[in-house]
């Protein structure tokens, strides 16, 4: 475990009137949070969905837009499940052919530009934007804000949008390998993307390792009892009104999926986070079945003193993780 071991002065940072975004958990309690057990048919559901995505011809289309650091950057469009075409960015190393690939997801705000800070100089990288999210992957009928997006299709596991978003990750990986060949892949995702990565990774053997940053969608048993400022709040209210939705969510719990992730996985989890309650983040780490690395950060989804230093350490941690585990 790296990062913090002592509780920061949150009351000084955020003021005495701020809601307690530790949700009453100290580090010891967070490290003891257990993942949610699998529901019946969990593995079969996800294997079938992954097979459906792997059968899609991604047909990636690139348009060059210029150089950024050690990479040439392009926009990319590719096909995913449900007949959708999504957008994003794709970058190739300037120095020569890539030796690994990176699938780099995003938070619930979508993505407006690629961020190459955590991408090795010899890696090809795709930055897919998940279905319905701004602004490269807008879809008629899918709301762009997280509070409504997260409820699309929640009536059943087969229709729930988080399954489609996991398929978008697999299809992005297929688009990358279609362009550069069958390279070993690394996954990086934060918040929404971290939770989606946890859902997707157990079912795709193309990935050799991953970093999940303040991952969402973990430990719904706790999450549904914790008021927050993120997408989980609309889910909490929805389940209160429609209790049957709780059974659907059992197939989309990132902590449950983590128990099937066997590749080396690095998790950055926050002690204070008003948007994604920390117990859910730590449950993803605690549930991991393979080699795991935990980086404890002060806070998530908010600004705080020392944030730039922690962010730099986190970037270095991801690059070191890739270097350690790359084939």
HELIX and SHEET records of a PDB file:
HELIX    1   1 UNK A   10  UNK A   14  1                                   5    
HELIX    2   2 UNK A   27  UNK A   30  1                                   4    
HELIX    3   3 UNK A   42  UNK A   54  1                                  13    
HELIX    4   4 UNK A   81  UNK A   83  5                                   3    
HELIX    5   5 UNK A  146  UNK A  149  1                                   4    
HELIX    6   6 UNK A  161  UNK A  180  1                                  20    
HELIX    7   7 UNK A  192  UNK A  201  1                                  10    
HELIX    8   8 UNK A  220  UNK A  223  1                                   4    
HELIX    9   9 UNK A  232  UNK A  241  1                                  10    
HELIX   10  10 UNK A  245  UNK A  249  1                                   5    
HELIX   11  11 UNK A  250  UNK A  252  5                                   3    
HELIX   12  12 UNK A  254  UNK A  258  1                                   5    
HELIX   13  13 UNK A  278  UNK A  287  1                                  10    
HELIX   14  14 UNK A  307  UNK A  325  1                                  19    
SHEET    1   A10 UNK A   2  UNK A   3  0                                        
SHEET    2   A10 UNK A 292  UNK A 300  1                                        
SHEET    3   A10 UNK A 264  UNK A 273  1                                        
SHEET    4   A10 UNK A 207  UNK A 213  1                                        
SHEET    5   A10 UNK A 185  UNK A 190  1                                        
SHEET    6   A10 UNK A 100  UNK A 104  1                                        
SHEET    7   A10 UNK A 123  UNK A 128  1                                        
SHEET    8   A10 UNK A  85  UNK A  93 -1                                        
SHEET    9   A10 UNK A  71  UNK A  79 -1                                        
SHEET   10   A10 UNK A  61  UNK A  68 -1                                        
END                                                                             
